[in-house]
Each structure stands twice: as C-alpha cells, then as structure tokens.
Amino acid sequence: MTKVGPHQKVMFAVLATCTVAAGVAHADVITDCKAAKSGEVRITACSQIIASKTVDRAVRAEALRRRADAYAERAAHREAIADFSEALGIEPGSASALAGRAQSRLAVGETDNAISDLTDAMRIGGQSAGLLMARGYAHLLKENSDAAVADFTAVIGLSPKNASAYNNRALAYRKKGDATRALGDYAKAIDLNPAFAQAYANRGYLYEARGDKLAAVADLARALQLDPALTGAAAGLKRLGQPADVTSGSERLIARGRELAQKNCAWCHAIGKKGESPNALAPRWRDLSGRHPVLALREPLSRGIARPHDEMPKFELSDAEVDTIIAYINSLSP
C-alpha cells in the first residue's frame, strides 16, 4: 500500500469540502478510496476522486495508485497497469507505482517490462526483500538463472528465514544444472517451513530426474498429502508407479474444478489445453500457471473475482472450490 505524505493527507482532507458537481461529495469517499475492505467500494470511491475536475494532481495520482491496487487485488491487471501508468505520468518518481505496475505486468506476461519497473523501483526507493523476490521470479521466468540466483541470494541476506527464497533459488540452481546446491536449498526451505508442499514437490521432481525413486516418492507423496491441488506431484507419483488411490484425491479435485470452470468461466476464457479465449482480454487458463508462482492464484480466487476484464461477473468461491479451481489450472501445465 502506498504511503501518504503530509501534503497528500492535507489534500485528501480538502477533498471533503468539494461539491457534488465536482464528483466528490464528502469525506466518506476519501476514506473508502484509502481503506475500504471491499475492492469494489475502493474502486468506486477512487473513481469519483479521479473524475473530479478540482482535484490536485498529487491527490489524483494517489487515487490512481489506490484504485490500481484494488484492481490488482481483484486480478484486473490490465486496468491496474493503466492506472499505475497514469499515476507515473503525474509522479514519475513513485517507487510504489513502479512496484505495483511490475507485479501486474508479471501477471499478464510482460516479464521484461516488469524487470525494468522493479529495477527502477529499487533505484528510487532502495532494495527490499519483496521487490528482489519479484525480480528474481521474473528472471526465473526468463531463464536468466544467474540473475535469479543473485536476487534470491540478496533476499536471503535481508530475510534469512524466507523459505520461499530458498525454494526459488533452488529452482534457479536446478536450471543452472547445479543439483547439489538445489537440493541444499530445498532442504533449507523445508527446514524453515515443514508444511511447504511446493518445496517437497520440487525436490521430488529433482530426485526423480536423478533416478532416486524412493526419495522422489517420499517427497511427492508428502507434497500431495499437504496440498492435494499439486497435480504435478500426483502425476509424478503415477510416473513412479504408485497405486491409484494415492492420487485419487487430486483427480477428484481436477474433475470438480473443470466443472466449475465450464459453468462459470468458459464463455470468456479458454479453459482447456487448446483454443483461444472468446474474450480477447481474458487470459487462457493454460497460461496462468506459467505466469504466476504456483498457487499464487489462491489469493484473488479466495477474495472473490470482480471486473478483471470488463464483462466478467462477480462471484465468490468457498475454500474447497478454490482448491478445485487451482487443481484444474495446475493440471493444464505441460
């Protein structure tokens, strides 16, 4: 969340006296733009401020950033990018807007632009574990393994107990062909977070590649026990000849997720392994797992989807339904 300086606080307060004709009627609009729990309420309130003809440029930039944050939380990343870009047109030195735009650019596959934004954000505002982690992940997507290792190592320097940084650095080491260091980092990630299902799965895949079947089965089974939505772990156990009942839970999740996707999403998205989305602005589901850290989609799905691409209806999912959707999306990975 963008910090508001003293000048901006005063300007936001001044908005409370603006007329209805100017588009901002009272202080509740300002409060809602800044802090409403509902993303839709924040978007509506910030839109009123942005539409006002009498708003100071700094206040407009702040409202744009806050609306962009709300859009991003609802997975409306194209809208978020547009708002962050407009805010940066007003205040080019906003590290928070650069960082926010980078995250949304990552989500829509604009990896090079995301790396550029993250680098600029750190040049302006200094390094942080979050920004380094995001840039490291972007380098990982680009298969810039050395750069990814450097960023994840810097994260660990700032946050030595960050299990995700160790897991991600292990992925980068594996891409470099350094299995020994990768195994060491997976072990560290699991030591820091014994319930880290993805780290178990990733280590299992590496053991499988090295021909260590017993170790691979143990890790993949543990990963699936911790998170049945990890369909890659289920597929790995099948490859290793494990009985069907070990993976039956994941298969049920996938089937139910496919049903929900067909019912609620297929009219807009390409939800299968082939074909294009009926709505050109709606991402193909088979691309999602490649754009996002595994399971990162749980947050917007759990919060409720609204307005990611204009016509998309608002709907909410239970935790159990989120698991089925995630399992189905994961099953689409090559």
C-alpha positions in Angstrom: 0.0 0.0 0.0 1.3 3.4 -1.0 2.3 5.7 2.0 0.6 9.1 2.0 2.8 12.0 2.9 1.7 15.1 4.9 0.9 17.1 1.8 -1.3 14.3 0.3 -3.1 13.9 3.7 -4.0 17.6 3.6 -5.2 17.4 0.0 -7.3 14.3 0.7 -8.9 16.2 3.6 -9.5 19.2 1.4 -11.5 17.0 -0.9 -14.1 16.6 1.8 -15.3 20.1 1.1 -15.7 19.6 -2.7 -19.1 19.9 -4.3 -21.2 17.1 -5.6 -20.8 18.6 -9.1 -17.1 18.0 -8.8 -17.7 14.3 -8.2 -16.6 14.1 -4.6 -19.3 14.7 -2.1 -17.9 14.0 1.4 -15.1 12.6 3.4 -16.5 9.1 3.3 -15.4 8.9 -0.4 -11.9 9.7 0.6 -11.9 7.2 3.4 -13.4 4.5 1.2 -10.7 5.1 -1.5 -8.0 4.8 1.1 -9.2 2.0 3.3 -12.4 0.2 2.4 -12.2 -3.5 2.8 -14.2 -4.2 -0.3 -12.2 -3.8 -3.5 -15.3 -2.7 -5.4 -16.0 0.1 -2.9 -12.4 1.3 -3.1 -12.6 1.3 -6.9 -15.9 3.2 -6.9 -14.7 5.8 -4.4 -11.3 6.3 -6.0 -13.0 6.7 -9.4 -15.1 9.5 -8.0 -11.9 11.3 -6.9 -10.2 10.7 -10.2 -13.2 12.1 -12.1 -13.3 15.3 -10.1 -12.3 18.4 -12.1 -10.9 20.2 -9.0 -8.6 17.5 -7.6 -4.9 18.4 -7.1 -2.5 16.4 -9.3 -0.9 14.7 -6.3 -4.3 13.6 -4.9 -5.3 12.3 -8.3 -2.0 10.3 -8.5 -2.7 8.9 -5.1 -6.3 7.9 -6.0 -5.0 6.3 -9.2 -2.5 4.2 -7.3 -5.1 3.1 -4.8 -7.5 2.2 -7.5 -4.8 0.3 -9.3 -4.0 -1.6 -6.1 -7.7 -2.6 -5.8 -7.8 -3.7 -9.4 -4.7 -5.8 -8.9 -6.2 -7.5 -5.9 -9.1 -8.5 -8.0 -6.9 -9.8 -10.8 -7.8 -6.9 -13.1 -4.2 -6.4 -14.1 -4.7 -4.6 -17.4 -6.8 -1.9 -15.6 -4.2 -1.8 -12.8 -1.4 -1.3 -15.3 -3.3 1.6 -16.9 -3.9 3.3 -13.6 -0.3 2.8 -12.4 1.0 4.2 -15.7 -1.3 7.3 -15.5 -0.1 7.9 -11.9 3.5 7.6 -13.1 2.8 10.2 -15.7 2.0 12.6 -12.9 4.7 11.4 -10.5 7.4 9.6 -12.4 9.5 9.0 -9.2 6.9 6.9 -7.4 8.6 3.7 -6.4 5.3 2.2 -5.2 3.6 2.8 -8.5 6.5 1.2 -10.3 6.5 -1.8 -8.0 2.7 -2.2 -8.3 2.8 -2.0 -12.1 5.6 -4.5 -12.2 3.5 -7.1 -10.3 0.6 -6.6 -12.7 2.9 -6.8 -15.7 4.3 -10.1 -14.3 0.8 -11.4 -14.0 0.0 -10.7 -17.7 3.3 -12.0 -19.0 5.1 -8.7 -19.6 8.2 -10.0 -18.0 10.8 -7.7 -19.5 8.8 -4.6 -18.6 8.3 -6.0 -15.1 12.0 -6.4 -14.6 12.6 -2.8 -15.8 9.9 -1.5 -13.4 11.3 -3.4 -10.4 14.8 -2.2 -11.1 13.6 1.4 -11.3 11.6 1.0 -8.1 14.7 -0.2 -6.3 16.9 2.5 -7.8 14.4 5.1 -6.4 13.3 3.5 -3.2 16.0 1.1 -2.3 16.1 -2.7 -2.2 13.6 -4.7 -0.3 13.0 -8.5 0.0 9.7 -8.2 -1.7 11.0 -6.4 -4.8 14.0 -8.6 -5.1 11.8 -11.7 -4.8 9.6 -10.4 -7.6 12.5 -9.6 -9.8 14.2 -12.9 -9.1 11.0 -14.7 -10.1 10.8 -12.6 -13.3 14.4 -13.6 -14.1 13.4 -17.2 -13.4 10.6 -17.0 -15.9 13.1 -15.6 -18.5 15.5 -18.4 -17.6 18.1 -15.8 -16.6 19.4 -18.2 -13.9 22.4 -16.3 -12.8 20.4 -13.1 -12.3 17.7 -15.1 -10.5 20.2 -16.7 -8.1 21.7 -13.2 -7.4 18.3 -11.7 -6.5 17.2 -14.7 -4.3 20.5 -14.6 -2.6 20.0 -10.9 -1.8 16.5 -11.8 -0.4 18.1 -14.4 1.9 20.6 -11.8 3.0 17.8 -9.5 4.0 15.4 -12.2 5.3 17.4 -15.3 6.3 14.2 -17.2 7.3 12.4 -16.7 4.0 11.6 -20.3 2.9 10.2 -19.2 -0.4 13.5 -17.5 -1.3 15.4 -20.8 -0.7 12.8 -22.7 -2.8 13.1 -20.2 -5.6 16.8 -20.1 -5.5 16.8 -23.9 -5.7 14.7 -23.7 -8.9 17.3 -21.3 -10.3 20.2 -23.6 -9.3 18.4 -26.5 -11.0 18.1 -24.6 -14.2 21.8 -23.9 -14.0 22.4 -27.7 -13.6 23.7 -27.4 -10.0 21.6 -30.2 -8.4 23.7 -30.2 -5.2 23.0 -26.6 -4.4 19.4 -27.0 -5.4 18.9 -29.9 -3.0 20.6 -28.0 -0.2 18.2 -25.1 -0.7 15.1 -27.3 -0.9 16.2 -28.9 2.4 16.6 -25.4 3.9 13.2 -24.3 2.7 11.6 -27.4 4.2 13.5 -27.0 7.5 12.2 -23.4 7.7 8.6 -24.4 6.7 7.9 -28.1 7.3 4.5 -27.7 5.6 5.9 -26.2 2.4 4.2 -28.5 0.0 5.7 -27.0 -3.2 9.3 -27.4 -1.9 8.6 -31.1 -1.2 7.2 -31.4 -4.7 10.1 -29.6 -6.4 12.7 -31.7 -4.5 10.7 -34.8 -5.5 11.0 -33.8 -9.2 14.7 -33.3 -8.8 15.1 -36.7 -7.1 13.1 -38.3 -9.9 15.3 -36.7 -12.5 18.4 -38.1 -10.7 16.9 -41.6 -10.6 16.4 -41.7 -6.8 12.9 -43.3 -6.9 12.5 -43.8 -3.2 13.3 -40.3 -2.2 11.2 -38.9 -5.1 8.1 -41.0 -4.0 8.6 -39.9 -0.4 8.7 -36.2 -1.3 5.9 -36.2 -3.8 3.6 -38.2 -1.5 4.3 -35.7 1.3 3.6 -32.8 -1.1 0.3 -34.3 -2.1 -0.6 -35.0 1.5 -0.1 -31.4 2.4 -1.8 -30.0 -0.7 -3.9 -32.2 -3.0 -4.1 -29.4 -5.5 -0.5 -30.1 -6.5 -1.4 -32.1 -9.5 2.2 -32.2 -10.8 3.1 -34.2 -7.7 0.2 -36.6 -8.4 1.4 -37.0 -12.0 4.9 -37.7 -10.7 3.7 -40.5 -8.4 1.9 -42.0 -11.3 5.1 -42.0 -13.4 6.8 -43.7 -10.5 4.3 -46.5 -10.4 2.4 -45.6 -7.2 -1.1 -47.0 -6.7 -4.1 -45.1 -8.0 -5.5 -44.4 -4.6 -2.6 -42.2 -3.7 -3.6 -39.7 -6.4 -7.3 -40.2 -6.4 -7.9 -37.1 -4.3 -6.2 -34.8 -6.8 -8.2 -36.4 -9.7 -11.4 -35.6 -7.9 -10.4 -32.0 -7.4 -9.4 -31.7 -11.0 -12.8 -33.0 -12.2 -14.7 -30.7 -9.9 -12.6 -27.7 -10.9 -13.2 -28.5 -14.6 -17.0 -28.5 -13.9 -16.8 -25.1 -12.1 -14.7 -23.6 -14.9 -17.0 -24.8 -17.6 -20.0 -23.4 -15.8 -18.6 -20.0 -14.7 -15.7 -19.2 -16.9 -15.6 -20.9 -20.3 -17.8 -18.3 -22.0 -14.9 -15.8 -21.6 -11.7 -17.8 -21.1 -10.1 -20.7 -22.9 -10.2 -23.2 -20.1 -8.7 -26.2 -21.9 -5.3 -27.1 -23.2 -6.2 -25.8 -26.7 -8.1 -22.9 -28.2 -8.3 -19.1 -27.7 -10.3 -17.2 -25.2 -13.7 -16.0 -26.5 -12.9 -12.7 -24.8 -9.6 -11.4 -26.2 -8.9 -9.7 -22.9 -9.3 -12.8 -20.8 -6.2 -14.9 -20.3 -6.1 -18.5 -21.4 -6.1 -20.7 -18.3 -3.3 -22.9 -19.6 -1.0 -19.8 -19.4 -1.8 -18.9 -15.8 0.4 -21.4 -14.0 3.4 -20.2 -16.1 2.8 -16.6 -15.2 2.2 -17.0 -11.5 4.2 -18.6 -8.7 2.4 -22.0 -8.1 -0.7 -21.5 -6.0 -0.4 -17.7 -6.1 -3.8 -17.5 -7.7 -5.4 -18.6 -4.4 -5.4 -15.0 -3.1 -7.6 -13.4 -5.8 -9.8 -16.5 -6.1 -10.3 -16.6 -2.3 -11.1 -12.9 -2.2 -13.7 -13.1 -5.0 -13.3 -12.2 -8.6 -14.7 -8.9 -9.9 -14.1 -6.8 -13.1 -10.9 -8.4 -14.3 -11.8 -7.8 -17.9 -15.0 -5.7 -18.2 -17.8 -8.1 -18.6 -16.7 -10.8 -16.1 -19.4 -11.4 -13.5 -18.7 -11.2 -9.8 -18.8 -14.5 -7.9 -17.3 -15.9 -4.8 -15.8 -19.3 -4.1 -15.6 -21.4 -1.0 -12.1 -22.6 0.2 -13.0 -26.0 -1.1 -14.0 -24.7 -4.5 -10.8 -22.6 -4.7 -8.8 -25.9 -4.2 -10.6 -27.5 -7.1 -10.0 -24.5 -9.5 -6.3 -24.4 -8.5 -6.0 -28.1 -9.1 -7.6 -27.8 -12.5 -5.4 -24.9 -13.5 -2.3 -26.8 -12.3 -3.4 -29.8 -14.4 -3.2 -27.8 -17.6 0.6 -27.3 -17.2 2.6 -29.1 -19.9 
